[in-house]
Amino acid sequence: MEKKICSTCGGANRTNQSVCEYCGTLLIETDSVEEEIHALNELHNSLINADNKIQKKLLRNGFLPQNEKSLIEAGFKCIALMDVDDSSGEPSTSALMRLKAIKVKLKITANSKEAKSAISEFKNVISGYEKKSARNTVFGFILIGAVIAAIYFIFFR
């Protein structure tokens, strides 16, 4: 069976693949919004079936759509991958990074009402996620401090 070789990572993909399932590179020219959304759906299907290492590569290196509608859809697909309770793990961290990139690209390239609404939504999600992550970090430091204090009082007092 003939394979389509990715020019970025050298991965062997099925000939009907639009996106490399190993690194997320676009393997075809997309001439329409429908083709771009099809490729985006392929990327996210690869994400669902991949282990954490591949998910990280796909999210961090995967193609970003050119079309406004596809970009907005890509952003909402990222939100679905972000686990608020595990803000330091994968794929949450990489999905956050991808969402930030999508937000910036939308800000630069799009100015429709839908794009502005999506940018606002993405900004709120990113902000909430980062606040939760910061709270988790502070809580972790407090917990470690409490353990150290308990050890000190038990053994050195």
C-alpha positions, 0 to 999 in steps of 0.5 A: 500500500502506497503511503504519503510521506510528510515533508516536515517529519517524514511520517508515513500517512495514508494516501487519502490523509489531508493532515500528517497524523504525526505532526499535524502538517497540512499535506494538501492544498486547501482551496475552500473552507470545506476542505480546510474544515475537513483537514481540521476535523482530520487533525482533531480525529488524530488527536483523539486517537493519539498518545500524549506525546503525539497530541502535544506535537499535533497541537503545537505544530499542527496547521492553523487554518487560513479562513476565519470560519475554520480558525474559529472552529479550530479555537472551539475544538481547542477549548474542548481539549482543555481540562480545567482540573488538569491545567498543567498536563497534556493535552491541556497545556498545548491546547492552551498554547494553540488557542492563544495562537488562534486568538492572535491570528484571528485578531490580525486577519479577521474583523467580522462580528463573529471573529470579534465575538470568538476572540472575546470568548477565547480571551475569557477561556484563556484568562480563566484557565490561567487563573485556575493554573495560578491558583493550583500553583499557589496551593501547591506551594502552600501545601509543600510549605505546610509539609516542611513546617510539619516535618520541622516541628516534628523532628526539630522542636 
